């Protein structure tokens, strides 16, 4: 998310209808109705000492008179209450892990019924308002956005009403497709089957989940480095999809990737906040903290261990970090770059990289938003520690998933090409 000193509130568009598909079509900024949504950084966001959280109460709630059931008993589940409001209308209550908090209101639950029937579910939020277009799945693995005719968001109330067909088979309803720590861990294991990819554990989360690092290189020894991290914020699934494609492209068996790996090593931690992901958090780790505001004080074990995995490069006189990127999600694609008054190495790399992406994807809008060093986010730590070009790569919440992968693949290819043009710093 953007540097905290630039407080940009998330405003749902006040339009009559949202045109939905896998791509959310913008309908203009409109005028906010009702209370203003919270800014990206609510009060206290940059205070990263432990804060109390409310753990999810894992349970199945049954409305026996109607034979309708709802459950959050799975990794990533988030449903705090569920009750019948009228004959076919039900209310789902969604609360964050703590507050105040960024308005990224994650929800995920299962529904089923004794007999086939159509019901309406009102999504309501405590300390937040509706943001994510619901995704539906019959099995928790294959997902599609809800049909536009079955989805009615209310921007003034901050709620949304869904029309759903339920029956004995389980229906999964989620803010985004589920991509849990087990899913990401399995993906890293598959990628590490390639001979030039290794996987190791750099530490553990507060709840004991492993923090995996991927090393992608054919250089022996490696002296030129690219650093990659992702998923500091649990709901930011589209950013996670992008980082996976980005790393897969760097690890591909292509001429470009082979030439890149013979010179460069990629060190990547694609899942920094596994606890938050599996607990169904809106934003924070289980210390109640926004990890991407802890890159100054390092009060949280996850950020400390990622930092410590990278710091040896600073002490190695033969090592040079050329580029660092942190993957996130927001309302639309944007690259948060360093203010051009800052002298980052290699000089001009970010401009050449973004220009290449724009040239390869003529229908894609490259949004470049430079910021200074006023916020304790990873991008700024990468620059201040290594002097390297550093970027926060943001992916739109509702982007077409194939488009996400296409852009990430192009971004990785463009980066390899531009980096190979840079003279070796040694």
C-alpha positions in Angstrom: 0.0 0.0 0.0 1.1 3.6 -0.4 3.5 5.4 1.9 1.6 6.3 5.1 2.2 10.0 4.9 0.1 10.0 1.7 -3.2 9.1 3.1 -5.5 8.1 0.3 -8.9 6.8 1.4 -10.5 3.9 -0.4 -13.7 5.2 -1.9 -16.3 2.8 -3.3 -17.7 4.3 -6.5 -21.2 5.7 -6.0 -22.6 4.4 -9.2 -25.9 2.7 -9.9 -24.4 -0.6 -10.9 -21.1 -2.3 -11.0 -20.2 -4.2 -14.2 -18.6 -7.3 -13.1 -16.6 -10.1 -14.6 -13.1 -11.1 -13.6 -12.3 -7.5 -14.5 -14.0 -4.8 -12.4 -15.0 -1.9 -14.7 -14.5 1.5 -13.1 -17.6 3.7 -13.1 -16.1 7.0 -12.0 -15.1 8.3 -8.6 -18.6 9.5 -7.7 -19.4 11.1 -4.4 -19.0 9.1 -1.2 -22.2 8.5 0.7 -22.5 8.0 4.4 -19.4 8.0 6.6 -16.0 8.2 4.9 -14.1 4.9 4.6 -11.0 4.6 6.6 -7.7 5.8 5.1 -5.0 3.4 4.1 -3.2 4.1 7.4 -5.7 4.4 10.3 -4.4 5.8 13.6 -1.6 3.8 15.1 -0.7 1.9 12.0 3.0 2.7 12.2 3.2 1.7 15.9 4.2 -1.9 15.4 4.5 -3.3 19.0 2.1 -6.1 19.7 -1.6 -5.3 19.8 -4.4 -7.6 21.0 -6.4 -9.5 18.3 -9.6 -11.5 18.4 -8.9 -15.1 17.2 -11.5 -16.5 14.8 -14.1 -18.7 16.5 -14.1 -21.8 14.2 -17.6 -23.2 14.1 -20.6 -24.3 12.0 -23.8 -22.3 12.5 -27.0 -24.0 11.6 -30.4 -22.3 11.1 -32.3 -25.6 11.7 -35.8 -24.2 10.9 -34.6 -23.6 7.3 -32.0 -26.3 7.1 -29.3 -23.8 6.1 -25.7 -24.0 7.5 -22.7 -21.7 7.4 -19.1 -22.6 8.4 -15.7 -21.0 8.8 -13.9 -24.2 9.8 -11.1 -24.1 7.2 -7.8 -22.2 6.7 -8.6 -18.7 5.6 -12.1 -18.7 6.9 -13.7 -15.5 8.2 -17.3 -15.4 9.4 -18.1 -14.1 12.8 -21.9 -14.6 12.9 -24.7 -15.9 10.7 -28.4 -15.7 11.3 -31.8 -15.6 9.6 -33.2 -12.1 9.2 -36.5 -13.0 7.3 -37.9 -15.9 5.3 -35.0 -16.2 2.8 -32.7 -13.5 4.0 -29.6 -14.2 6.1 -27.0 -11.8 7.6 -23.3 -12.7 7.6 -21.3 -10.6 10.1 -17.6 -10.0 9.4 -15.3 -8.5 11.9 -11.5 -7.8 11.6 -8.8 -9.2 13.8 -8.5 -5.8 15.5 -9.2 -2.1 14.9 -8.7 0.5 13.7 -7.6 -1.2 10.5 -7.2 -0.7 6.7 -10.5 -1.3 4.9 -9.6 -4.7 3.4 -12.5 -6.7 4.8 -11.8 -10.3 4.1 -14.6 -12.9 4.3 -14.7 -16.6 3.5 -17.3 -19.2 4.5 -19.0 -22.3 3.3 -22.8 -22.7 2.8 -25.0 -25.7 2.4 -28.6 -26.7 3.0 -30.7 -29.8 3.6 -32.7 -29.2 0.4 -32.0 -27.0 -2.7 -33.2 -23.5 -2.2 -32.4 -19.9 -3.1 -31.3 -17.6 -0.3 -30.1 -14.1 0.1 -27.1 -13.3 2.2 -26.4 -9.7 3.5 -22.6 -9.2 4.1 -22.2 -6.7 7.0 -19.0 -5.5 8.5 -17.8 -4.2 11.9 -15.1 -1.5 11.6 -15.2 -1.7 7.8 -17.3 -1.6 4.6 -17.8 -3.9 1.7 -15.0 -3.9 -0.9 -14.4 -7.3 -2.6 -16.6 -8.8 -5.3 -17.6 -12.3 -4.0 -15.9 -15.3 -5.6 -17.8 -18.6 -5.6 -16.5 -22.2 -5.7 -18.0 -25.7 -5.5 -14.8 -27.2 -4.1 -12.5 -24.4 -2.7 -10.2 -24.7 -5.6 -12.0 -23.6 -8.8 -13.4 -20.0 -8.5 -15.4 -17.6 -10.4 -16.9 -14.2 -9.6 -20.6 -14.0 -8.6 -23.0 -13.2 -11.5 -23.6 -9.4 -11.6 -27.4 -10.0 -11.4 -26.9 -11.9 -8.1 -24.9 -9.2 -6.4 -26.0 -5.9 -5.1 -23.5 -3.7 -3.1 -24.9 -0.8 -1.1 -22.2 1.9 -1.0 -24.1 4.0 1.5 -24.5 1.2 4.0 -21.2 -0.4 3.3 -22.9 -3.8 2.8 -23.6 -6.2 -0.1 -26.5 -8.6 -0.8 -25.9 -11.9 -2.6 -28.4 -14.2 -4.2 -27.2 -17.8 -3.8 -28.5 -21.2 -4.8 -27.6 -23.6 -2.0 -28.3 -27.3 -1.4 -26.6 -30.4 0.0 -23.4 -29.7 -1.8 -21.0 -27.2 -0.3 -20.8 -23.7 -1.8 -17.7 -21.6 -0.9 -18.1 -17.8 -0.8 -15.0 -15.7 -0.4 -13.6 -12.2 -1.0 -11.0 -13.7 -3.2 -10.0 -17.2 -4.2 -8.4 -19.0 -1.3 -4.6 -19.2 -1.5 -3.6 -20.5 1.9 -0.2 -21.1 3.4 -0.4 -24.8 2.4 -1.2 -23.8 -1.2 1.8 -21.4 -1.4 4.1 -23.9 0.3 3.1 -26.6 -2.2 3.8 -24.2 -5.0 7.2 -23.3 -3.7 8.0 -27.0 -3.4 7.0 -27.6 -7.0 9.1 -24.7 -8.2 12.1 -26.0 -6.2 12.0 -29.2 -8.3 13.8 -27.2 -11.0 17.5 -27.7 -10.8 18.3 -24.0 -10.5 15.8 -23.4 -7.7 16.4 -24.2 -4.0 14.1 -23.7 -1.1 15.0 -23.2 2.6 13.3 -22.1 5.8 14.5 -18.7 7.1 12.4 -18.7 10.2 8.9 -19.2 11.5 5.8 -17.1 12.0 4.4 -16.3 15.5 2.2 -19.5 15.2 5.1 -21.6 14.0 4.5 -21.7 10.3 7.6 -21.9 8.1 8.8 -18.8 6.2 10.2 -20.2 3.0 12.9 -18.6 0.8 13.4 -19.5 -2.8 16.8 -19.0 -4.4 16.8 -18.9 -8.2 20.2 -18.9 -9.8 22.8 -20.7 -11.9 25.6 -18.3 -10.9 28.5 -19.9 -9.0 29.2 -17.9 -6.9 26.4 -15.4 -7.1 27.3 -11.8 -6.6 24.5 -9.9 -8.3 21.1 -10.1 -6.6 17.3 -9.4 -7.0 15.1 -9.5 -3.9 11.4 -10.4 -4.0 8.8 -10.6 -1.2 5.0 -10.9 -1.1 1.8 -11.4 0.8 2.5 -9.2 3.8 -1.3 -8.4 3.8 -3.5 -11.5 3.8 -6.3 -10.5 1.5 -4.0 -9.5 -1.3 -4.4 -12.6 -3.4 -4.0 -10.9 -6.7 -0.5 -9.7 -5.7 0.2 -13.3 -4.7 -0.8 -14.6 -8.1 1.4 -12.0 -9.7 4.5 -12.9 -7.6 4.1 -16.5 -8.4 4.0 -15.8 -12.2 6.9 -13.4 -11.8 9.1 -15.9 -10.1 8.1 -18.7 -12.4 9.2 -16.6 -15.3 12.6 -15.9 -13.7 12.9 -19.7 -13.2 11.7 -20.7 -16.7 13.8 -22.8 -19.1 14.1 -20.1 -21.7 17.2 -18.6 -23.3 16.5 -15.2 -21.6 16.0 -16.7 -18.1 19.1 -18.9 -18.5 21.3 -16.0 -19.4 19.8 -14.0 -16.5 20.4 -16.8 -14.0 24.0 -17.3 -15.1 24.7 -13.8 -13.7 22.0 -13.0 -11.2 20.5 -14.7 -8.1 16.9 -14.1 -7.0 16.1 -14.4 -3.3 12.4 -14.5 -2.7 10.1 -14.8 0.3 6.7 -15.1 -1.4 4.6 -15.4 1.8 5.7 -13.2 4.7 2.4 -13.4 6.7 1.3 -17.0 6.7 -0.6 -16.7 10.0 -2.7 -13.8 8.8 -3.5 -15.7 5.6 -4.7 -18.9 7.4 -6.5 -17.0 10.2 -8.5 -15.0 7.6 -7.1 -11.6 8.7 -8.0 -8.4 7.0 -4.5 -6.9 7.2 -2.3 -7.8 10.2 -0.2 -10.7 11.5 -1.1 -12.4 14.8 0.7 -9.7 16.6 -2.0 -7.4 15.4 0.4 -5.4 13.3 0.6 -4.3 9.7 3.9 -5.9 8.7 4.5 -3.4 5.9 4.8 -0.7 8.5 7.4 -2.6 10.6 10.4 -2.1 8.3 12.0 0.4 10.7 11.5 -1.0 14.2 11.2 -4.7 13.2 9.1 -5.5 16.3 7.5 -8.5 14.6 9.2 -11.9 14.1 8.2 -12.2 10.4 9.8 -8.9 9.3 12.8 -9.5 11.5 13.5 -12.9 10.0 13.0 -11.7 6.4 15.3 -8.7 7.1 17.9 -11.1 8.6 17.8 -13.3 5.6 18.7 -10.4 3.3 21.2 -8.5 5.6 24.2 -10.7 4.9 24.3 -9.2 1.4 25.1 -5.8 2.9 28.1 -7.2 4.7 29.4 -9.1 1.7 31.9 -6.9 -0.2 31.3 -8.9 -3.4 27.5 -8.8 -3.3 25.4 -6.1 -5.1 21.6 -5.8 -4.9 20.3 -4.4 -8.2 16.5 -4.6 -7.7 14.0 -5.3 -5.0 10.2 -5.7 -5.3 7.3 -6.2 -2.9 4.0 -7.5 -4.3 0.7 -6.2 -3.0 -2.9 -5.5 -4.1 -5.1 -2.4 -4.2 -8.0 -1.1 -6.3 -6.0 -0.9 -9.6 -2.6 -1.7 -10.9 0.1 0.8 -9.8 3.9 0.7 -9.4 5.0 2.7 -6.3 8.5 3.7 -7.1 11.2 5.8 -5.5 11.2 9.5 -5.9 13.5 10.3 -8.8 15.5 12.7 -6.6 16.9 9.6 -4.8 20.0 8.1 -6.4 19.1 4.5 -6.8 21.3 1.9 -8.4 21.3 1.1 -11.3 20.6 4.6 -12.5 17.5 4.9 -14.6 16.6 1.2 -14.3 13.0 1.6 -13.1 12.2 4.0 -16.0 13.6 1.6 -18.6 11.8 -1.3 -17.0 8.4 0.4 -16.9 8.9 1.8 -20.5 9.5 -1.8 -21.7 6.4 -3.1 -20.0 4.4 -0.3 -21.6 5.8 -1.0 -25.0 5.1 -4.7 -24.8 1.5 -4.2 -23.5 0.1 -1.4 -25.5 -3.4 -1.8 -24.1 -2.1 -1.8 -20.5 -1.8 1.4 -18.5 1.5 1.6 -16.5 0.8 3.8 -13.5 4.0 5.0 -11.9 3.6 6.8 -8.6 6.9 7.9 -7.0 7.2 8.4 -3.3 9.9 9.5 -0.9 11.2 7.7 2.2 8.7 8.9 4.8 7.1 5.6 5.6 8.5 2.4 7.3 7.6 0.1 4.3 9.7 -2.6 2.7 10.5 -0.6 -0.4 12.1 2.1 1.6 14.1 -0.3 3.7 15.4 -2.0 0.5 16.6 1.3 -0.8 18.1 2.6 2.4 19.9 -0.7 3.1 21.2 -1.6 -0.3 20.9 1.6 -2.3 19.0 -0.5 -4.9 16.1 0.3 -7.2 13.0 -0.7 -5.2 9.4 -1.0 -6.2 6.0 -1.9 -4.6 4.1 -3.8 -7.3 0.4 -3.4 -6.8 -2.3 -5.5 -8.6 -6.0 -4.6 -8.9 -8.4 -6.5 -6.7 -10.7 -7.5 -9.5 -8.3 -7.8 -12.4 -8.8 -10.6 -14.9 -6.6 -13.4 -13.6 -5.1 -14.2 -17.0 -4.3 -10.5 -17.4 -2.5 -10.5 -14.0 -0.3 -13.4 -15.2 0.4 -11.8 -18.5 1.5 -8.5 -17.0 3.6 -10.3 -14.4 5.3 -12.4 -17.0 6.0 -9.4 -19.1 7.3 -7.5 -16.1 9.7 -10.3 -15.3 10.9 -10.6 -18.9 11.4 -6.9 -19.1 13.4 -6.8 -15.9 15.7 -9.6 -17.0 16.4 -7.8 -20.3 17.1 -4.5 -18.7 19.3 -5.9 -15.9 21.4 -7.8 -18.4 22.2 -4.5 -20.0 23.6 -3.1 -16.8 27.4 -3.5 -16.5 28.5 -5.8 -13.7 29.2 -3.7 -10.6 32.1 -5.8 -9.6 
